[in-house]
Amino acid sequence: MQKKEVAVVDVGSSNVTAVIAERGINKTFVIKARFSYDYDGFNDGEFFDIERFRNILYTIALKIKKISKVETIYVGVPGDFTKVFVREGQVSFAKKKKVAEEDVNALFESAYNLSSDRFTLINRSAIVYELDDMRRMANPVGALASALKGKLSFIVCDNYFMDAVNRAFNGAGIKKVECVSTALAEALYLIDAENRDRMAILVDVGYISTNLAIVQGDGIVYQKPFGYGGGYITAALTEKFEVSFDVAETVKKKVSLSRFSPNSAIDLIGDDDEHFYSAEEAKGAVITSLDTLCDNLSKAIISSGYRLPDYIPFTFTGGGISYIRGAKEYVANKLKRAVEMAAPKVPLMDKPTDSSLLSIMELALEQ
């Protein structure tokens, strides 16, 4: 039997990555092809260079067609281009019966009907289902009930993003494109069901954009994207030491927030000579940037309206701060809440930078 093959595209805030993959043993992945392209990214729901973005997608589509026979390409949509709506629905039956898939579909349709020229519905999922006897469950199919209620999550995508994706892929001869919420894919893949049921906070810190999602059950109940990520920390180091972005990026990777001597230096050996940068000044620039990140996260939690118990940690992923030594501990102290770093539990792919890509792959393979 031939294994299912999928093609997925992860739209990050500094690069676009495409993968052709199939399922490996023990829920792993077999990567058959991977290609990535740098670009200017996006902020506040707009691409800085949408033509460059479309050209990258067109190139990706041609490469996928050359390598694979997949008919559908799955594209992860960043939080900047999505909105989340939470609705409650109910369907009643003439008599007690076993709940069927069509009853669940009717429940979703009763709860939300999108009538907008600006957005397209891309995901719908349940926060919780409830039967007429007050029983709550993750999957009601097969349960006996005379009524079915649900608190449901709906995610819509801005047609500005959809049009760019469809135009590029259709132009390359790809007719089937499935857009999915990157935040939802990450939540379902990185956070286990037990923790999602009690609520979870997922923070994906990218290069120039961060997305906070409050998750419950199999749905997102609140989402807040904002323009701040690891690239801003690099920019602060660039300004502090008056160096290039590449040098500042290297300095950032050598910073340690937990241990350093006040007079120590970060040394970089280049092609011609060796340069030294004050570890204390580098640490100060990084801490100032992390304070800004934490302020944004605190404001997002307050604006959500949810009162989250203190035992619920922040679950961080993405490449924005994951490689800064001591950042996890500093952020936890600043936010007064435990912080966990999440990454795919896959050998050789267990990097936070691959969280979004592998989460979309998992979703595509499970469809």
Contacts in CASP RR format, 6 or more apart in sequence:
PFRMAT RR
TARGET T0000
AUTHOR 0000-0000-0000
METHOD contacts of the structure
MODEL  1
MQKKEVAVVDVGSSNVTAVIAERGINKTFVIKARFSYDYDGFNDGEFFDI
ERFRNILYTIALKIKKISKVETIYVGVPGDFTKVFVREGQVSFAKKKKVA
EEDVNALFESAYNLSSDRFTLINRSAIVYELDDMRRMANPVGALASALKG
KLSFIVCDNYFMDAVNRAFNGAGIKKVECVSTALAEALYLIDAENRDRMA
ILVDVGYISTNLAIVQGDGIVYQKPFGYGGGYITAALTEKFEVSFDVAET
VKKKVSLSRFSPNSAIDLIGDDDEHFYSAEEAKGAVITSLDTLCDNLSKA
IISSGYRLPDYIPFTFTGGGISYIRGAKEYVANKLKRAVEMAAPKVPLMD
KPTDSSLLSIMELALEQ
3 22 0 8 1.000
3 23 0 8 1.000
3 24 0 8 1.000
3 30 0 8 1.000
4 22 0 8 1.000
4 23 0 8 1.000
4 365 0 8 1.000
5 20 0 8 1.000
5 21 0 8 1.000
5 22 0 8 1.000
5 32 0 8 1.000
5 68 0 8 1.000
5 69 0 8 1.000
5 70 0 8 1.000
6 20 0 8 1.000
6 21 0 8 1.000
6 22 0 8 1.000
6 70 0 8 1.000
6 72 0 8 1.000
6 74 0 8 1.000
6 361 0 8 1.000
6 364 0 8 1.000
6 365 0 8 1.000
7 18 0 8 1.000
7 19 0 8 1.000
7 20 0 8 1.000
7 64 0 8 1.000
7 68 0 8 1.000
7 70 0 8 1.000
7 72 0 8 1.000
7 73 0 8 1.000
7 74 0 8 1.000
8 18 0 8 1.000
8 19 0 8 1.000
8 21 0 8 1.000
8 73 0 8 1.000
8 74 0 8 1.000
8 75 0 8 1.000
8 76 0 8 1.000
8 357 0 8 1.000
8 360 0 8 1.000
8 361 0 8 1.000
8 364 0 8 1.000
9 16 0 8 1.000
9 17 0 8 1.000
9 18 0 8 1.000
9 57 0 8 1.000
9 60 0 8 1.000
9 73 0 8 1.000
9 74 0 8 1.000
9 75 0 8 1.000
9 76 0 8 1.000
9 360 0 8 1.000
10 16 0 8 1.000
10 17 0 8 1.000
10 18 0 8 1.000
10 19 0 8 1.000
10 76 0 8 1.000
10 182 0 8 1.000
10 356 0 8 1.000
10 357 0 8 1.000
10 360 0 8 1.000
11 75 0 8 1.000
11 76 0 8 1.000
11 77 0 8 1.000
11 78 0 8 1.000
11 182 0 8 1.000
12 41 0 8 1.000
12 78 0 8 1.000
12 206 0 8 1.000
12 207 0 8 1.000
12 209 0 8 1.000
12 356 0 8 1.000
13 41 0 8 1.000
13 42 0 8 1.000
13 43 0 8 1.000
13 78 0 8 1.000
13 206 0 8 1.000
13 207 0 8 1.000
13 208 0 8 1.000
13 209 0 8 1.000
13 229 0 8 1.000
14 38 0 8 1.000
14 39 0 8 1.000
14 41 0 8 1.000
14 206 0 8 1.000
14 207 0 8 1.000
14 208 0 8 1.000
14 231 0 8 1.000
15 36 0 8 1.000
15 37 0 8 1.000
15 38 0 8 1.000
15 39 0 8 1.000
16 36 0 8 1.000
16 37 0 8 1.000
16 39 0 8 1.000
16 53 0 8 1.000
16 56 0 8 1.000
16 57 0 8 1.000
16 60 0 8 1.000
17 34 0 8 1.000
17 35 0 8 1.000
17 36 0 8 1.000
17 37 0 8 1.000
17 357 0 8 1.000
18 34 0 8 1.000
18 35 0 8 1.000
18 36 0 8 1.000
18 60 0 8 1.000
18 63 0 8 1.000
18 64 0 8 1.000
19 31 0 8 1.000
19 33 0 8 1.000
19 34 0 8 1.000
19 357 0 8 1.000
19 361 0 8 1.000
20 31 0 8 1.000
20 32 0 8 1.000
20 33 0 8 1.000
20 34 0 8 1.000
20 64 0 8 1.000
20 67 0 8 1.000
20 68 0 8 1.000
20 70 0 8 1.000
21 29 0 8 1.000
21 30 0 8 1.000
21 31 0 8 1.000
21 32 0 8 1.000
21 361 0 8 1.000
21 365 0 8 1.000
22 29 0 8 1.000
22 30 0 8 1.000
22 32 0 8 1.000
22 365 0 8 1.000
23 29 0 8 1.000
23 30 0 8 1.000
23 365 0 8 1.000
24 30 0 8 1.000
27 346 0 8 1.000
28 346 0 8 1.000
28 347 0 8 1.000
29 346 0 8 1.000
29 349 0 8 1.000
29 358 0 8 1.000
29 361 0 8 1.000
29 365 0 8 1.000
32 67 0 8 1.000
32 68 0 8 1.000
33 63 0 8 1.000
33 64 0 8 1.000
33 67 0 8 1.000
33 68 0 8 1.000
35 60 0 8 1.000
35 63 0 8 1.000
37 56 0 8 1.000
37 59 0 8 1.000
37 60 0 8 1.000
39 49 0 8 1.000
39 52 0 8 1.000
39 53 0 8 1.000
39 56 0 8 1.000
40 47 0 8 1.000
40 48 0 8 1.000
40 49 0 8 1.000
40 52 0 8 1.000
41 47 0 8 1.000
41 48 0 8 1.000
41 49 0 8 1.000
41 53 0 8 1.000
41 208 0 8 1.000
41 209 0 8 1.000
42 48 0 8 1.000
42 78 0 8 1.000
42 80 0 8 1.000
42 81 0 8 1.000
42 208 0 8 1.000
42 209 0 8 1.000
43 80 0 8 1.000
43 208 0 8 1.000
43 209 0 8 1.000
43 227 0 8 1.000
44 80 0 8 1.000
44 227 0 8 1.000
45 80 0 8 1.000
45 81 0 8 1.000
45 158 0 8 1.000
45 160 0 8 1.000
45 161 0 8 1.000
46 160 0 8 1.000
47 53 0 8 1.000
47 164 0 8 1.000
50 164 0 8 1.000
53 164 0 8 1.000
53 168 0 8 1.000
54 164 0 8 1.000
54 167 0 8 1.000
54 168 0 8 1.000
55 168 0 8 1.000
57 164 0 8 1.000
57 165 0 8 1.000
57 168 0 8 1.000
57 169 0 8 1.000
58 168 0 8 1.000
58 169 0 8 1.000
58 171 0 8 1.000
58 172 0 8 1.000
61 73 0 8 1.000
61 168 0 8 1.000
61 169 0 8 1.000
61 171 0 8 1.000
61 172 0 8 1.000
61 173 0 8 1.000
61 174 0 8 1.000
62 172 0 8 1.000
64 70 0 8 1.000
64 73 0 8 1.000
64 174 0 8 1.000
65 172 0 8 1.000
65 173 0 8 1.000
65 174 0 8 1.000
71 175 0 8 1.000
71 176 0 8 1.000
72 176 0 8 1.000
72 177 0 8 1.000
72 178 0 8 1.000
73 169 0 8 1.000
73 174 0 8 1.000
73 176 0 8 1.000
73 177 0 8 1.000
73 178 0 8 1.000
74 178 0 8 1.000
74 179 0 8 1.000
74 180 0 8 1.000
74 360 0 8 1.000
74 363 0 8 1.000
74 364 0 8 1.000
74 367 0 8 1.000
75 165 0 8 1.000
75 177 0 8 1.000
75 178 0 8 1.000
75 179 0 8 1.000
75 180 0 8 1.000
76 179 0 8 1.000
76 180 0 8 1.000
76 181 0 8 1.000
76 182 0 8 1.000
76 185 0 8 1.000
76 356 0 8 1.000
76 360 0 8 1.000
77 122 0 8 1.000
77 157 0 8 1.000
77 161 0 8 1.000
77 179 0 8 1.000
77 180 0 8 1.000
77 181 0 8 1.000
77 182 0 8 1.000
78 182 0 8 1.000
78 209 0 8 1.000
78 211 0 8 1.000
78 225 0 8 1.000
79 181 0 8 1.000
79 182 0 8 1.000
79 183 0 8 1.000
79 211 0 8 1.000
79 223 0 8 1.000
79 225 0 8 1.000
80 209 0 8 1.000
80 211 0 8 1.000
80 225 0 8 1.000
81 157 0 8 1.000
81 158 0 8 1.000
81 160 0 8 1.000
81 161 0 8 1.000
82 122 0 8 1.000
82 155 0 8 1.000
82 156 0 8 1.000
82 157 0 8 1.000
82 158 0 8 1.000
82 181 0 8 1.000
82 183 0 8 1.000
82 223 0 8 1.000
83 119 0 8 1.000
83 155 0 8 1.000
83 156 0 8 1.000
83 158 0 8 1.000
83 223 0 8 1.000
84 153 0 8 1.000
84 154 0 8 1.000
84 155 0 8 1.000
84 220 0 8 1.000
84 221 0 8 1.000
84 222 0 8 1.000
84 223 0 8 1.000
85 112 0 8 1.000
85 153 0 8 1.000
85 154 0 8 1.000
85 155 0 8 1.000
85 156 0 8 1.000
86 127 0 8 1.000
86 151 0 8 1.000
86 152 0 8 1.000
86 153 0 8 1.000
86 154 0 8 1.000
86 221 0 8 1.000
86 222 0 8 1.000
87 111 0 8 1.000
87 112 0 8 1.000
87 151 0 8 1.000
87 152 0 8 1.000
87 154 0 8 1.000
88 111 0 8 1.000
88 149 0 8 1.000
88 150 0 8 1.000
88 151 0 8 1.000
88 152 0 8 1.000
89 107 0 8 1.000
89 110 0 8 1.000
89 111 0 8 1.000
89 149 0 8 1.000
89 150 0 8 1.000
89 152 0 8 1.000
90 107 0 8 1.000
90 110 0 8 1.000
90 147 0 8 1.000
90 148 0 8 1.000
90 149 0 8 1.000
90 150 0 8 1.000
91 103 0 8 1.000
91 106 0 8 1.000
91 107 0 8 1.000
91 110 0 8 1.000
91 147 0 8 1.000
91 148 0 8 1.000
92 146 0 8 1.000
92 147 0 8 1.000
93 103 0 8 1.000
93 145 0 8 1.000
93 146 0 8 1.000
93 147 0 8 1.000
93 148 0 8 1.000
95 146 0 8 1.000
96 144 0 8 1.000
96 145 0 8 1.000
96 146 0 8 1.000
97 144 0 8 1.000
97 145 0 8 1.000
97 146 0 8 1.000
98 142 0 8 1.000
98 143 0 8 1.000
98 144 0 8 1.000
99 131 0 8 1.000
99 140 0 8 1.000
99 141 0 8 1.000
99 142 0 8 1.000
99 143 0 8 1.000
99 144 0 8 1.000
99 145 0 8 1.000
99 148 0 8 1.000
100 141 0 8 1.000
100 142 0 8 1.000
101 141 0 8 1.000
103 140 0 8 1.000
103 148 0 8 1.000
104 129 0 8 1.000
104 140 0 8 1.000
104 141 0 8 1.000
104 148 0 8 1.000
107 129 0 8 1.000
107 148 0 8 1.000
107 149 0 8 1.000
107 150 0 8 1.000
107 152 0 8 1.000
108 124 0 8 1.000
108 152 0 8 1.000
111 150 0 8 1.000
111 152 0 8 1.000
111 154 0 8 1.000
112 121 0 8 1.000
112 124 0 8 1.000
112 152 0 8 1.000
112 154 0 8 1.000
114 120 0 8 1.000
114 121 0 8 1.000
114 154 0 8 1.000
114 156 0 8 1.000
116 156 0 8 1.000
117 159 0 8 1.000
118 158 0 8 1.000
118 159 0 8 1.000
119 156 0 8 1.000
119 157 0 8 1.000
119 158 0 8 1.000
119 159 0 8 1.000
120 156 0 8 1.000
120 157 0 8 1.000
120 159 0 8 1.000
120 162 0 8 1.000
120 179 0 8 1.000
121 154 0 8 1.000
121 155 0 8 1.000
121 156 0 8 1.000
121 157 0 8 1.000
122 155 0 8 1.000
122 156 0 8 1.000
122 157 0 8 1.000
122 179 0 8 1.000
122 180 0 8 1.000
122 181 0 8 1.000
123 153 0 8 1.000
123 154 0 8 1.000
123 155 0 8 1.000
123 180 0 8 1.000
123 181 0 8 1.000
123 184 0 8 1.000
124 152 0 8 1.000
124 153 0 8 1.000
124 154 0 8 1.000
124 155 0 8 1.000
125 152 0 8 1.000
125 153 0 8 1.000
125 184 0 8 1.000
125 218 0 8 1.000
125 219 0 8 1.000
125 220 0 8 1.000
126 138 0 8 1.000
126 150 0 8 1.000
126 151 0 8 1.000
126 152 0 8 1.000
126 153 0 8 1.000
126 217 0 8 1.000
126 218 0 8 1.000
126 219 0 8 1.000
127 150 0 8 1.000
127 151 0 8 1.000
127 152 0 8 1.000
127 153 0 8 1.000
127 216 0 8 1.000
127 217 0 8 1.000
127 218 0 8 1.000
127 219 0 8 1.000
127 221 0 8 1.000
128 136 0 8 1.000
128 137 0 8 1.000
128 138 0 8 1.000
128 150 0 8 1.000
128 151 0 8 1.000
128 216 0 8 1.000
128 217 0 8 1.000
129 136 0 8 1.000
129 137 0 8 1.000
129 138 0 8 1.000
129 139 0 8 1.000
129 140 0 8 1.000
129 148 0 8 1.000
129 149 0 8 1.000
129 150 0 8 1.000
130 136 0 8 1.000
130 137 0 8 1.000
130 148 0 8 1.000
130 149 0 8 1.000
130 150 0 8 1.000
130 151 0 8 1.000
131 137 0 8 1.000
131 140 0 8 1.000
131 143 0 8 1.000
131 145 0 8 1.000
131 147 0 8 1.000
131 148 0 8 1.000
131 149 0 8 1.000
132 145 0 8 1.000
132 146 0 8 1.000
132 147 0 8 1.000
132 148 0 8 1.000
132 149 0 8 1.000
133 145 0 8 1.000
135 143 0 8 1.000
137 143 0 8 1.000
138 193 0 8 1.000
138 197 0 8 1.000
138 217 0 8 1.000
138 218 0 8 1.000
140 148 0 8 1.000
153 218 0 8 1.000
153 219 0 8 1.000
153 220 0 8 1.000
153 221 0 8 1.000
155 181 0 8 1.000
155 184 0 8 1.000
155 220 0 8 1.000
157 179 0 8 1.000
157 181 0 8 1.000
161 179 0 8 1.000
162 179 0 8 1.000
165 177 0 8 1.000
165 179 0 8 1.000
166 177 0 8 1.000
169 175 0 8 1.000
169 177 0 8 1.000
170 177 0 8 1.000
178 364 0 8 1.000
178 367 0 8 1.000
180 360 0 8 1.000
180 363 0 8 1.000
180 364 0 8 1.000
181 220 0 8 1.000
182 204 0 8 1.000
182 211 0 8 1.000
182 356 0 8 1.000
182 359 0 8 1.000
182 360 0 8 1.000
183 202 0 8 1.000
183 204 0 8 1.000
183 211 0 8 1.000
183 213 0 8 1.000
183 220 0 8 1.000
183 223 0 8 1.000
184 213 0 8 1.000
184 219 0 8 1.000
184 220 0 8 1.000
185 356 0 8 1.000
185 359 0 8 1.000
185 360 0 8 1.000
185 362 0 8 1.000
185 363 0 8 1.000
186 202 0 8 1.000
186 204 0 8 1.000
186 213 0 8 1.000
186 317 0 8 1.000
186 355 0 8 1.000
186 356 0 8 1.000
186 359 0 8 1.000
187 196 0 8 1.000
187 200 0 8 1.000
187 202 0 8 1.000
187 213 0 8 1.000
187 215 0 8 1.000
187 219 0 8 1.000
187 220 0 8 1.000
188 196 0 8 1.000
188 218 0 8 1.000
188 359 0 8 1.000
188 362 0 8 1.000
188 363 0 8 1.000
189 344 0 8 1.000
189 355 0 8 1.000
189 358 0 8 1.000
189 359 0 8 1.000
189 362 0 8 1.000
189 363 0 8 1.000
190 202 0 8 1.000
190 315 0 8 1.000
190 317 0 8 1.000
190 342 0 8 1.000
190 343 0 8 1.000
190 344 0 8 1.000
190 355 0 8 1.000
190 359 0 8 1.000
191 200 0 8 1.000
191 202 0 8 1.000
191 215 0 8 1.000
191 315 0 8 1.000
191 342 0 8 1.000
193 217 0 8 1.000
196 215 0 8 1.000
196 216 0 8 1.000
196 217 0 8 1.000
196 218 0 8 1.000
196 219 0 8 1.000
197 216 0 8 1.000
197 217 0 8 1.000
198 312 0 8 1.000
199 214 0 8 1.000
199 215 0 8 1.000
199 216 0 8 1.000
199 221 0 8 1.000
199 306 0 8 1.000
199 308 0 8 1.000
199 309 0 8 1.000
199 312 0 8 1.000
200 214 0 8 1.000
200 215 0 8 1.000
200 216 0 8 1.000
200 312 0 8 1.000
200 315 0 8 1.000
201 212 0 8 1.000
201 213 0 8 1.000
201 214 0 8 1.000
201 215 0 8 1.000
201 301 0 8 1.000
201 308 0 8 1.000
201 312 0 8 1.000
201 313 0 8 1.000
201 314 0 8 1.000
201 315 0 8 1.000
202 212 0 8 1.000
202 213 0 8 1.000
202 214 0 8 1.000
202 215 0 8 1.000
202 315 0 8 1.000
202 317 0 8 1.000
202 342 0 8 1.000
203 210 0 8 1.000
203 211 0 8 1.000
203 212 0 8 1.000
203 213 0 8 1.000
203 297 0 8 1.000
203 314 0 8 1.000
203 315 0 8 1.000
203 316 0 8 1.000
203 317 0 8 1.000
204 210 0 8 1.000
204 211 0 8 1.000
204 213 0 8 1.000
204 316 0 8 1.000
204 317 0 8 1.000
204 318 0 8 1.000
204 355 0 8 1.000
204 356 0 8 1.000
205 229 0 8 1.000
205 230 0 8 1.000
205 293 0 8 1.000
205 316 0 8 1.000
205 317 0 8 1.000
205 318 0 8 1.000
205 319 0 8 1.000
205 320 0 8 1.000
205 321 0 8 1.000
205 322 0 8 1.000
206 229 0 8 1.000
206 230 0 8 1.000
206 318 0 8 1.000
206 319 0 8 1.000
206 320 0 8 1.000
207 229 0 8 1.000
207 230 0 8 1.000
207 231 0 8 1.000
207 319 0 8 1.000
207 320 0 8 1.000
208 227 0 8 1.000
208 228 0 8 1.000
208 229 0 8 1.000
208 230 0 8 1.000
208 231 0 8 1.000
208 232 0 8 1.000
209 225 0 8 1.000
209 226 0 8 1.000
209 227 0 8 1.000
209 228 0 8 1.000
209 229 0 8 1.000
210 225 0 8 1.000
210 226 0 8 1.000
210 227 0 8 1.000
210 228 0 8 1.000
210 229 0 8 1.000
210 293 0 8 1.000
210 296 0 8 1.000
210 297 0 8 1.000
211 223 0 8 1.000
211 224 0 8 1.000
211 225 0 8 1.000
212 223 0 8 1.000
212 224 0 8 1.000
212 225 0 8 1.000
212 226 0 8 1.000
212 297 0 8 1.000
212 300 0 8 1.000
212 301 0 8 1.000
213 220 0 8 1.000
213 222 0 8 1.000
213 223 0 8 1.000
213 224 0 8 1.000
214 220 0 8 1.000
214 221 0 8 1.000
214 222 0 8 1.000
214 223 0 8 1.000
214 304 0 8 1.000
214 306 0 8 1.000
214 308 0 8 1.000
215 221 0 8 1.000
221 306 0 8 1.000
222 304 0 8 1.000
222 305 0 8 1.000
222 306 0 8 1.000
224 300 0 8 1.000
224 303 0 8 1.000
224 304 0 8 1.000
226 296 0 8 1.000
226 300 0 8 1.000
228 292 0 8 1.000
228 293 0 8 1.000
228 296 0 8 1.000
229 293 0 8 1.000
229 320 0 8 1.000
229 321 0 8 1.000
230 252 0 8 1.000
230 289 0 8 1.000
230 319 0 8 1.000
230 320 0 8 1.000
230 321 0 8 1.000
231 320 0 8 1.000
232 289 0 8 1.000
232 292 0 8 1.000
233 252 0 8 1.000
233 285 0 8 1.000
233 286 0 8 1.000
233 289 0 8 1.000
233 290 0 8 1.000
233 320 0 8 1.000
233 321 0 8 1.000
233 324 0 8 1.000
234 245 0 8 1.000
234 248 0 8 1.000
234 249 0 8 1.000
234 252 0 8 1.000
235 245 0 8 1.000
235 248 0 8 1.000
236 285 0 8 1.000
236 286 0 8 1.000
236 288 0 8 1.000
236 289 0 8 1.000
237 243 0 8 1.000
237 248 0 8 1.000
237 251 0 8 1.000
237 252 0 8 1.000
237 282 0 8 1.000
237 285 0 8 1.000
237 286 0 8 1.000
238 244 0 8 1.000
238 245 0 8 1.000
238 247 0 8 1.000
238 248 0 8 1.000
239 285 0 8 1.000
240 281 0 8 1.000
240 282 0 8 1.000
240 285 0 8 1.000
241 247 0 8 1.000
241 248 0 8 1.000
241 251 0 8 1.000
241 277 0 8 1.000
241 281 0 8 1.000
241 282 0 8 1.000
243 251 0 8 1.000
247 268 0 8 1.000
247 275 0 8 1.000
250 268 0 8 1.000
251 266 0 8 1.000
251 268 0 8 1.000
251 277 0 8 1.000
251 282 0 8 1.000
252 282 0 8 1.000
252 286 0 8 1.000
252 324 0 8 1.000
253 323 0 8 1.000
253 324 0 8 1.000
254 266 0 8 1.000
254 268 0 8 1.000
254 282 0 8 1.000
255 266 0 8 1.000
255 279 0 8 1.000
255 282 0 8 1.000
255 283 0 8 1.000
255 286 0 8 1.000
255 324 0 8 1.000
255 325 0 8 1.000
256 279 0 8 1.000
256 283 0 8 1.000
256 325 0 8 1.000
256 326 0 8 1.000
257 283 0 8 1.000
257 286 0 8 1.000
257 287 0 8 1.000
257 324 0 8 1.000
257 325 0 8 1.000
257 326 0 8 1.000
257 327 0 8 1.000
257 329 0 8 1.000
257 330 0 8 1.000
258 325 0 8 1.000
258 326 0 8 1.000
258 329 0 8 1.000
260 279 0 8 1.000
260 280 0 8 1.000
260 283 0 8 1.000
261 279 0 8 1.000
262 280 0 8 1.000
263 280 0 8 1.000
264 279 0 8 1.000
264 280 0 8 1.000
265 276 0 8 1.000
265 277 0 8 1.000
265 278 0 8 1.000
265 279 0 8 1.000
266 276 0 8 1.000
266 277 0 8 1.000
266 278 0 8 1.000
266 279 0 8 1.000
266 282 0 8 1.000
267 274 0 8 1.000
267 275 0 8 1.000
267 276 0 8 1.000
267 277 0 8 1.000
268 274 0 8 1.000
268 275 0 8 1.000
268 276 0 8 1.000
268 277 0 8 1.000
286 324 0 8 1.000
286 327 0 8 1.000
287 330 0 8 1.000
290 321 0 8 1.000
290 327 0 8 1.000
290 330 0 8 1.000
290 331 0 8 1.000
290 334 0 8 1.000
291 334 0 8 1.000
293 321 0 8 1.000
293 331 0 8 1.000
294 331 0 8 1.000
294 334 0 8 1.000
294 335 0 8 1.000
297 314 0 8 1.000
297 335 0 8 1.000
298 335 0 8 1.000
301 308 0 8 1.000
310 337 0 8 1.000
311 338 0 8 1.000
312 337 0 8 1.000
313 337 0 8 1.000
313 338 0 8 1.000
313 339 0 8 1.000
313 340 0 8 1.000
314 331 0 8 1.000
314 332 0 8 1.000
314 335 0 8 1.000
314 337 0 8 1.000
314 338 0 8 1.000
314 339 0 8 1.000
314 340 0 8 1.000
315 339 0 8 1.000
315 340 0 8 1.000
315 341 0 8 1.000
315 342 0 8 1.000
316 322 0 8 1.000
316 328 0 8 1.000
316 331 0 8 1.000
316 339 0 8 1.000
316 340 0 8 1.000
316 341 0 8 1.000
316 342 0 8 1.000
316 352 0 8 1.000
317 341 0 8 1.000
317 342 0 8 1.000
317 343 0 8 1.000
317 352 0 8 1.000
317 355 0 8 1.000
317 356 0 8 1.000
318 352 0 8 1.000
318 353 0 8 1.000
318 355 0 8 1.000
318 356 0 8 1.000
319 352 0 8 1.000
319 353 0 8 1.000
321 327 0 8 1.000
321 331 0 8 1.000
322 341 0 8 1.000
322 343 0 8 1.000
322 352 0 8 1.000
322 353 0 8 1.000
328 339 0 8 1.000
328 341 0 8 1.000
329 339 0 8 1.000
331 339 0 8 1.000
332 338 0 8 1.000
332 339 0 8 1.000
341 352 0 8 1.000
342 352 0 8 1.000
342 355 0 8 1.000
343 350 0 8 1.000
343 351 0 8 1.000
343 352 0 8 1.000
343 354 0 8 1.000
343 355 0 8 1.000
344 350 0 8 1.000
344 351 0 8 1.000
344 354 0 8 1.000
344 355 0 8 1.000
344 358 0 8 1.000
344 359 0 8 1.000
346 358 0 8 1.000
349 358 0 8 1.000
END
